[in-house]
């Protein structure tokens, strides 16, 4: 990870992604979001990794469409 910022909670990540917290947890548990699984099955997110994940999923708009 390498980040010195505190890890985000599911609710923090949900705000960043603008998704329901329940969906964020499901995506993390399925390995579809970069996450840290802590003891007790708690989930946390490195903000830099989460934002990089968002950037990597961006697609250019289709040309010629309005």
N, C-alpha and C positions, 0 to 999 in steps of 0.2 A: 504494500500500500504506500508507504512512505509519506503519508500525509500527517501533518501535525495538528490538524483541526479535529475537533471532537466528532465522533461518529453520529450520524443522524438516526433518529428513531424511525419506526415505520410511518408515524404520522408526519414527521418532517419530510421524509422521502415522498410521501403521498402529496404533500404540498408542492414539492419540486416538480413532480410528474403530473400533477393535477388529476390524480386517480384516487379512487376510494382506498383507504388504508388496507382493507381486506384484500383487495386485488393486488396491491403491492406485496403484501405478505405471501400470497399465493404464488406470484411470479418469482419471488426470492426463493421460496422453498422448492420451486420447480427448477431452479438454476437458471432462470431466464433473466434475472437481474443480478448484477454483482453485489454480493452481500456477505456479511460476517454473521455466522450463526454462533451465538454465545451459549454457554451452559444454561440449561433451563429452557432451551429452544427459543431464546430471544433472538431477534433479528436486528442488525444495525447496518448502516450504509456509510461508506466513505463518499463524501460529497463529490470529490474530484472524479472518482470512478463512476459515479452515477451520471455526472454531467458528460463525461467521455462516452458513456454508453448511449446517452441521448444523441450526441454528435454523430456517433457511428451509425445510428439508425436513420439519420436524415436522408431523404431522397430528393433529387431535383424535381421541380415541377415539370410536367409533360409539356413539350413545346407545341405551339399552335393551338392550344386550348384556351378558351376564355372562361 
